[in-house]
Amino acid sequence: MLDNLRNQAAQSEYFQEEEVPAFDEPAVVQRRPVRRGLDQLTGMNAQQRFLLAFMFLILVCLLGTMFLLVTGKVVPPFL
């Protein structure tokens, strides 16, 4: 049953490839706009961007903790 499967598929009209007519004039190739990378945009390499993001994370965590302490939502156990 599966022995002639490849031959049956090659003989089938469904899988026949259509011939694409050749064009006389070449197709116009549109160039995509050049995308600037993030390193060109900020002027920093990957390590510097990571350090900046890490420092921003620490700053947000500290400000959030200070806000919770000032509003009295969190009370340290030593006070």
N, C-alpha and C positions, 0 to 999 in steps of 0.2 A: 504494500500500500504506500509506504513512504519511500520506496526505492526510486520511483520515477517522479518524485515531487518536483525536483529541480527541472527536469525536462518538461513536465506539464506546465510549470510556471513560465518557462521560456516560450512555450508554444501558445500560451494564452494571449488573447488580443488585449486584455485589460492592462497588462504590464508592458505593452509595447511603447517605446519612447517615441514621441512625436518629433519630427525633424523641424528644427527652427530655421526659418529662411534667413539667408545671409543678407545683411543690409549693405547697401552701397556706400553710405556715408557712416563714419564712426559715431557712436553715441556720445552725447555730451556728458562729461563727467563733472558733477557738481562737487566742489570741495566743501567739506564741512568746516565750520569755523573752528579755529584753534582754541581749545579750552585751556585756560591757565590753571595750573595746579595750585593747591593751597599753599605750598611753600613759596611760590612766586607772589601770591597775594599778600601774605603776611610777612614775608622776608625771613621766616624762621624755618629751621629744619625740624624733623619729627621729634627729636629729643627735647628741643626747646618748647615746642607746642605741648608735649606731654607734661613737662614741668609746669608750664603755665596753667594747664587744666587741673593738675594735681593741687597746685597752690590755691586755685579758685575753689576746689572742693573743700579743702581745709578751712578756707575763709568762711564758706557758707555753713559748714558744720559748727564752727566756733560762734558765728553770729546767731545761729539757731539755738545753740545751747545757752548763750547769754540771754537771749530773748525769753527762753523758758524759765531761766532763773529769775529774771527781773519781774516777770508777770506772776511768779509764784506757782506755776503749774508743776514745777519740779523743785523739790527741796532736798538739798544735800544732807546726808545722814549725820554729818559732823556739826551741823548748825542747830 
